[in-house]
Amino acid sequence: MTSPLYAPPVSLPVLHIRPDAAVTIRRARVSDVPRLYEIINYYAARGDMLPKTLDQLYNRVRNFNVAEADGEVIGCAALHITWADLAEVVSVAVHPSFQGRGIGRKLVEPLFTEAMELGIPTLFTLTLQVGFFSALGFREIPKLRLPHKIWQDCATCFKQDRCDEVAMIRQLP
C-alpha cells in the first residue's frame, strides 16, 4: 500500500470557510489534485476507501467533480468508465467539516447525467457506505456480477483476499 507517491495524511488541514459559504460543484482542475490527494487519502488511511497516488489523480483528473466553498475544495467524486456499458462511481469523499450537508449527493448526481450522455446504462460502486448509495438508487449485488471490475482493479488490489466492500449497482433511465 505504501509507495513513494503515497504518504497518507494523518489529518486534514483546518479549513477557514464561512459556515454560510455557498458550495458549488464543478469539474476538477489540475491545481485541485493536491487537495484531492489529501481528502481521499485521509479516508484511505482510516480504511474507509482505497488510496490514490498523485500519479493516479493527475492521470484521472478529468474524471473528477469537486465541491468548492470559499475557493477551497471540500469534496470530490469521479466517474471511471470500465466497459462499453459500465462505469464506476469512485473516490466519493467530503471533508469531515462538511459532511451531512448533502454535498456527497451533489457530487454524485451529475455523474448520472454524464454517464447517460456517454451512453452508459449501468453504474456501480464498491463501497462501505451502503446507506449513502442506497439513497441514490443503488442496490446491492454479488461482486461476481462485475467481471470487468474484478479483472481490471480488484486483481491487483491489496484488499483482494479480504475485501470488505459491498458491490452496488444502479441502472440509468
C-alpha positions as CSV (number, residue, x, y, z in Angstrom):
1,M,0.0,0.0,0.0
2,T,2.8,2.4,0.7
3,S,4.8,3.8,-2.2
4,P,7.0,6.9,-2.8
5,L,3.9,8.6,-4.2
6,Y,1.6,7.6,-1.3
7,A,2.0,9.1,2.1
8,P,-1.4,9.2,3.8
9,P,-2.2,12.4,5.6
10,V,-2.7,11.9,9.3
11,S,-5.2,14.8,9.4
12,L,-6.8,17.2,7.0
13,P,-6.0,20.9,7.2
14,V,-8.4,23.0,9.1
15,L,-10.5,25.0,6.6
16,H,-11.3,28.6,7.3
17,I,-14.6,28.8,5.5
18,R,-17.6,30.7,6.5
19,P,-20.4,28.4,7.7
20,D,-22.8,30.0,5.3
21,A,-20.5,29.8,2.3
22,A,-22.1,28.6,-0.9
23,V,-21.0,25.2,-2.2
24,T,-20.5,24.8,-5.9
25,I,-19.9,21.7,-7.9
26,R,-17.5,21.9,-10.8
27,R,-15.1,19.8,-12.9
28,A,-11.7,19.3,-11.3
29,R,-8.7,21.1,-12.4
30,V,-5.1,20.0,-12.3
31,S,-4.5,22.5,-9.5
32,D,-7.1,20.6,-7.4
33,V,-5.1,17.4,-7.3
34,P,-3.1,18.1,-4.1
35,R,-6.3,18.6,-2.2
36,L,-8.0,15.6,-3.8
37,Y,-4.9,13.6,-2.7
38,E,-5.3,14.9,0.9
39,I,-9.0,14.2,1.2
40,I,-9.1,10.8,-0.5
41,N,-6.0,9.5,1.4
42,Y,-7.2,10.8,4.7
43,Y,-10.2,8.4,4.4
44,A,-8.0,5.7,2.9
45,A,-5.7,5.9,6.0
46,R,-8.8,5.3,8.1
47,G,-9.7,2.2,6.0
48,D,-12.8,3.9,4.5
49,M,-11.7,3.8,0.9
50,L,-8.9,2.8,-1.3
51,P,-5.8,5.1,-1.6
52,K,-4.9,7.0,-4.7
53,T,-1.4,8.1,-5.7
54,L,-0.7,11.6,-7.1
55,D,0.1,9.9,-10.4
56,Q,-3.4,8.2,-10.5
57,L,-5.1,11.5,-9.6
58,Y,-3.2,13.5,-12.3
59,N,-3.9,10.9,-14.9
60,R,-7.6,10.8,-14.0
61,V,-8.3,14.4,-13.1
62,R,-10.8,14.7,-16.0
63,N,-12.9,12.1,-14.3
64,F,-13.5,14.2,-11.1
65,N,-16.1,16.6,-10.0
66,V,-15.2,18.7,-6.9
67,A,-17.2,20.6,-4.4
68,E,-15.8,24.1,-3.6
69,A,-16.6,26.6,-0.9
70,D,-14.9,29.9,-0.5
71,G,-12.3,28.9,-3.1
72,E,-11.4,25.7,-1.2
73,V,-12.0,22.1,-2.5
74,I,-14.0,20.3,0.2
75,G,-15.1,17.1,-1.6
76,C,-14.8,15.0,-4.7
77,A,-16.4,12.2,-6.8
78,A,-15.4,10.6,-10.1
79,L,-16.8,8.5,-12.9
80,H,-14.5,5.8,-14.1
81,I,-15.5,4.0,-17.3
82,T,-14.8,0.3,-17.1
83,W,-16.5,-1.0,-20.2
84,A,-18.9,0.0,-23.1
85,D,-21.9,-0.3,-20.8
86,L,-20.5,0.0,-17.4
87,A,-18.9,2.8,-15.3
88,E,-17.9,3.0,-11.6
89,V,-18.6,5.9,-9.2
90,V,-15.3,6.2,-7.3
91,S,-13.5,8.3,-4.7
92,V,-16.6,10.0,-3.2
93,A,-15.2,12.0,-0.3
94,V,-16.2,15.1,1.6
95,H,-14.1,16.9,4.1
96,P,-15.3,15.9,7.6
97,S,-16.2,19.5,8.5
98,F,-18.8,19.5,5.6
99,Q,-20.4,16.1,6.0
100,G,-24.1,15.8,6.5
101,R,-25.0,18.7,4.2
102,G,-25.9,16.8,1.1
103,I,-22.6,17.6,-0.6
104,G,-21.9,13.9,-1.5
105,R,-25.2,13.7,-3.3
106,K,-24.5,16.9,-5.2
107,L,-21.2,15.5,-6.3
108,V,-22.5,12.1,-7.4
109,E,-25.8,13.1,-9.2
110,P,-24.0,14.9,-12.1
111,L,-22.2,11.7,-12.7
112,F,-25.5,10.1,-13.6
113,T,-26.1,12.7,-16.3
114,E,-22.6,12.3,-17.6
115,A,-22.9,8.5,-17.9
116,M,-26.2,8.9,-19.7
117,E,-24.7,11.4,-22.1
118,L,-21.9,8.9,-22.8
119,G,-24.5,6.2,-23.4
120,I,-23.5,4.1,-20.4
121,P,-26.6,2.5,-18.9
122,T,-25.2,1.0,-15.7
123,L,-23.2,2.5,-12.8
124,F,-21.7,0.6,-10.0
125,T,-19.7,1.2,-6.9
126,L,-17.7,-0.8,-4.4
127,T,-18.3,0.8,-1.0
128,L,-18.5,0.7,2.7
129,Q,-21.2,3.5,2.6
130,V,-24.2,1.3,1.7
131,G,-26.8,3.7,3.1
132,F,-25.5,6.7,1.2
133,F,-25.5,4.8,-2.2
134,S,-28.9,3.2,-1.4
135,A,-30.4,6.7,-1.0
136,L,-29.0,7.5,-4.5
137,G,-30.9,4.5,-6.0
138,F,-28.1,1.9,-6.0
139,R,-28.9,-1.7,-4.9
140,E,-26.6,-4.4,-3.5
141,I,-25.4,-7.2,-5.9
142,P,-22.9,-10.0,-5.7
143,K,-19.4,-8.9,-6.6
144,L,-19.1,-11.6,-9.2
145,R,-21.7,-9.7,-11.3
146,L,-18.9,-7.2,-12.0
147,P,-16.4,-9.2,-14.1
148,H,-14.8,-6.2,-15.8
149,K,-14.1,-4.5,-12.5
150,I,-12.8,-7.7,-10.9
151,W,-10.2,-8.2,-13.7
152,Q,-9.2,-4.5,-14.0
153,D,-8.7,-3.3,-10.5
154,C,-9.6,-6.0,-8.0
155,A,-7.0,-8.5,-9.2
156,T,-4.2,-6.2,-8.0
157,C,-5.9,-4.6,-5.0
158,F,-4.3,-5.1,-1.6
159,K,-7.8,-6.0,-0.2
160,Q,-8.4,-8.7,-2.8
161,D,-8.4,-11.7,-0.4
162,R,-10.2,-9.8,2.4
163,C,-12.4,-7.3,0.6
164,D,-15.0,-5.8,2.9
165,E,-16.6,-3.5,0.3
166,V,-20.1,-4.0,-0.9
167,A,-20.9,-4.1,-4.6
168,M,-23.8,-1.9,-5.6
169,I,-25.4,-1.1,-9.0
170,R,-27.7,1.4,-10.5
171,Q,-29.5,1.2,-13.8
172,L,-29.9,4.6,-15.5
173,P,-33.0,5.6,-17.4
